[in-house]
Amino acid sequence: MNNDWKLDVFQRIKQASNAFLGYPLAKDFSYEDFAPFLNYVINNVGDPESPSTLAIDTKDIEIKCVQFFTRILKGDPKKVWGYVTNGGTEGNLYGLYVAREAFPHAIVYYSESTHYSVKKNLHLLQIPNIVIRARENGEMDYDDLDSTIALKRDHPAIFFLNIGTTMTEAVDKLDEIKKIIKKYAIKDFYIHCDAAFLGALAPFIEGGPKFDFSEGVDSISISGHKFLGSPIPCGLVLVKRNHRDRVAHSISYVDTLDTTITGSRNGMTPLFIWDFIQKQGVEGLIKRTKESQALAKYTEDEMNKIGIKAWRNNDGLTVVFPKPSLKIRNRFQLASDENISHVICVPGIKKEQIDQLIEALKNDHEEVEHHTEENASPNLYITTAS
Ligand SMILES: *Cc1c(COP(=O)(O)O)cnc(C)c1O
């Protein structure tokens, strides 16, 4: 690299990327061999299945990525359509968009542990919505959902389910939602699953969450840069084909169908996703899942050993524990919410880094006590120094 500023930015990114432990972004990839593509404009404008006059696309590869995920999520590629998005947020926006087109008078139900971007999506789409309480572990409180639906049973319902919440990796149970649908004989309903993080690994967790197309869901959003890992944010959205057909309009300017949220779309990210699938496939995904689970269990156990009350939902990769000092949160880039922080054991995180965190947490107790002493009122201050 010949410019100073580039080197500066590069070093900064490299250093920060190696250090973080609190975000669900896999880091064990290298896409250096895609560098030659950087000399061309690549654009998957419009619907992946409809060719455009502009032929500089990777839609053939994009379709293969969609089909791969359709299959692992037990869908029939003839009945499921999808595209490579800019990330989980766009996939959720898309699911809610086609849900609204299917049921224009519906109400959306989602739990208070839902990702922050969903509120904004609902605002953009102007869909009436009701927030349902969450339980301590981050999962939807089905009793609260039940009593809410009881008052709204004459309205079509859109259920927005978390298949792994951002903070605690909690899973909203599809069976519980189905029970409520049946109990109140709701005829018009739509089920969207936000599987940003778990979409690429839950199918491989024994006794893992049920949320696939064989269970009757309408759409699923997955992030590509989370469990798979990608240098550019990306994701996949999968929807039942009839929902996509409802919003398909033909555009003469590029001679393609305008079924996606954005017009011009990233043509590089499908290449990364497909490369991952080619190199790792289902076996690789299973292996990654097992290794990550093992590291998460190790982290939880080591924390428990030093007296930190760490826990995980469903043998997941997210280890939740009481919020440590700001110093530790900054050093390890730990995401926090009120009283909890988490470590997410994604591929690329090393055991040594976990050990460093454990070591720091051991000493953190002392620091917190010291901090309290300093801030205590003078008459409570007990001097131990000479
Ligand atoms: C990360 C995340 C999102 C947003 O995904 P992006 O890929 O960052 O847009 C949505 N929902 C959940 C549960 C997430 O963890």
Ligand as a Chemical Component Dictionary entry (heavy atoms), coordinates in Angstrom:
data_LIG
# 
_chem_comp.id                   LIG 
_chem_comp.type                 NON-POLYMER 
_chem_comp.pdbx_formal_charge   0 
_chem_comp.three_letter_code    LIG 
# 
loop_
_chem_comp_atom.comp_id 
_chem_comp_atom.atom_id 
_chem_comp_atom.alt_atom_id 
_chem_comp_atom.type_symbol 
_chem_comp_atom.charge 
_chem_comp_atom.model_Cartn_x 
_chem_comp_atom.model_Cartn_y 
_chem_comp_atom.model_Cartn_z 
_chem_comp_atom.pdbx_ordinal 
LIG C1 C1 C 0 -27.627 -8.212  13.242 1  
LIG C2 C2 C 0 -29.087 -8.398  13.340 2  
LIG C3 C3 C 0 -29.962 -7.743  12.483 3  
LIG C4 C4 C 0 -29.493 -6.747  11.474 4  
LIG O1 O1 O 0 -28.718 -7.347  10.545 5  
LIG P1 P1 P 0 -27.679 -6.499  9.649  6  
LIG O2 O2 O 0 -27.097 -7.578  8.812  7  
LIG O3 O3 O 0 -26.734 -5.862  10.599 8  
LIG O4 O4 O 0 -28.474 -5.520  8.879  9  
LIG C5 C5 C 0 -31.307 -8.012  12.587 10 
LIG N1 N1 N 0 -31.766 -8.866  13.500 11 
LIG C6 C6 C 0 -30.967 -9.516  14.344 12 
LIG C7 C7 C 0 -31.552 -10.471 15.330 13 
LIG C8 C8 C 0 -29.595 -9.292  14.307 14 
LIG O5 O5 O 0 -28.801 -9.916  15.176 15 
# 
loop_
_chem_comp_bond.comp_id 
_chem_comp_bond.atom_id_1 
_chem_comp_bond.atom_id_2 
_chem_comp_bond.value_order 
_chem_comp_bond.pdbx_ordinal 
LIG C1 C2 SING 1  
LIG C2 C3 SING 2  
LIG C2 C8 DOUB 3  
LIG C3 C4 SING 4  
LIG C3 C5 DOUB 5  
LIG C4 O1 SING 6  
LIG O1 P1 SING 7  
LIG P1 O2 DOUB 8  
LIG P1 O3 SING 9  
LIG P1 O4 SING 10 
LIG C5 N1 SING 11 
LIG N1 C6 DOUB 12 
LIG C6 C7 SING 13 
LIG C6 C8 SING 14 
LIG C8 O5 SING 15 
# 
